[in-house]
Amino acid sequence: MSWADLYATHAVRLMRLATTLVGPADAEDLVSETVQRVVLSVSIGEIREPAGYLVRSLVNAAAAGGRASQRRSRREQHVARRERVEPFDPSDVVDVLRAVGILSAAAGDRVPRLLGGPQHPASRPMA
């Protein structure tokens, strides 16, 4: 029996198990990655129970993925706790009109006054 024959025989069983382990969104990826890893790493003749080996490999891969996901989640939570956002303080808000006025004055009034102030003569529409 070849790996292809074994997979054809047990594909439905592997998909059901994978769906139970990781959910329907990730089941197909888990099965294909696990079968690929097994086929590339070991000869079918070296294994006493190839179907059992595939099932065990699938369960191990799902568990490893779950552990990796938990570690990633813990790291993200740890970083989120360290990077707390300070509460909004209205006194920190920059007065935009004042800032544009300062910028316009510093630029010799070459920058148009964007928020309702007088405009430079060159930026006005021609009559």
C-alpha positions in Angstrom: 0.0 0.0 0.0 1.3 3.5 -0.8 0.7 6.8 1.0 -1.6 7.8 -1.8 -3.8 4.7 -1.3 -3.7 5.1 2.5 -4.8 8.8 2.2 -7.6 7.9 -0.3 -8.9 5.3 2.2 -8.7 7.5 5.3 -9.1 11.1 4.0 -12.7 11.5 5.2 -11.7 10.1 8.7 -8.8 12.5 8.9 -10.9 15.5 7.8 -13.6 14.7 10.5 -10.9 14.4 13.2 -9.2 17.6 12.1 -12.5 19.4 12.1 -13.1 18.3 15.6 -9.6 19.3 16.7 -9.2 22.7 15.1 -12.6 23.6 13.5 -13.7 23.6 9.9 -11.8 26.7 8.8 -8.4 25.1 9.6 -9.1 21.4 9.1 -8.1 21.1 5.5 -4.8 22.9 6.1 -4.0 20.7 9.1 -4.7 17.5 7.2 -2.6 18.5 4.1 0.3 19.8 6.2 0.3 16.7 8.4 0.1 14.2 5.5 2.8 16.1 3.6 5.1 16.1 6.6 4.6 12.3 7.2 5.0 11.4 3.5 8.3 13.4 3.3 9.7 12.2 6.6 9.1 8.4 6.7 8.7 5.5 4.3 5.4 3.7 4.6 7.2 0.3 4.9 8.9 1.5 8.1 5.6 1.9 10.0 3.6 -1.0 11.5 0.2 0.8 11.5 0.4 3.6 8.9 -3.3 4.7 9.4 -2.7 5.0 13.2 0.6 6.9 12.5 -1.3 9.4 10.3 -4.0 9.9 13.0 -1.4 10.3 15.8 0.6 12.7 13.7 -2.6 14.8 13.0 -3.4 14.9 16.7 0.1 15.9 17.6 0.1 18.7 14.9 -3.2 20.1 16.2 -1.8 20.1 19.8 1.4 21.8 18.7 -0.7 24.4 16.8 -2.9 25.0 19.8 0.2 25.5 22.0 1.7 27.9 19.6 -1.6 29.8 19.4 -1.7 30.0 23.2 1.9 31.2 23.4 1.2 33.9 20.8 -1.9 35.0 22.7 0.0 35.3 26.0 2.7 37.3 24.3 0.2 39.7 22.7 -1.6 40.1 26.1 1.7 40.8 27.8 2.6 43.5 25.3 -0.9 45.0 25.5 -0.6 45.3 29.3 2.8 47.1 28.9 1.6 49.4 26.2 -1.5 50.9 27.9 -2.8 53.9 26.2 -3.1 57.0 28.4 -6.6 58.3 28.8 -7.5 61.2 26.5 -6.8 64.6 28.0 -8.5 67.5 26.1 -5.9 70.0 27.3 -3.4 68.1 25.1 -5.2 68.9 21.9 -3.3 71.3 19.7 -5.1 74.4 18.6 -5.1 73.7 14.9 -6.2 77.2 13.8 -3.3 78.7 15.9 -0.8 76.2 14.5 -1.8 76.9 10.9 -1.6 80.7 11.6 1.9 80.3 13.0 2.9 78.1 10.0 1.6 80.6 7.6 3.3 83.5 9.3 6.6 81.6 9.4 6.4 80.7 5.7 5.9 84.3 4.8 2.2 83.6 4.1 3.2 81.3 1.2 1.0 78.6 2.8 -2.7 79.2 2.2 -4.8 79.5 5.3 -6.7 76.3 5.2 -9.2 76.8 7.9 -11.0 80.0 7.0 -8.3 82.6 7.4 -7.3 85.1 4.7 -5.6 83.5 1.7 -2.4 84.5 -0.1 -3.4 86.6 -3.2 -1.9 84.1 -5.6 -4.1 81.3 -4.2 -7.4 83.2 -4.7 -9.5 82.4 -7.8 -9.1 85.0 -10.6 -12.2 87.2 -11.2 
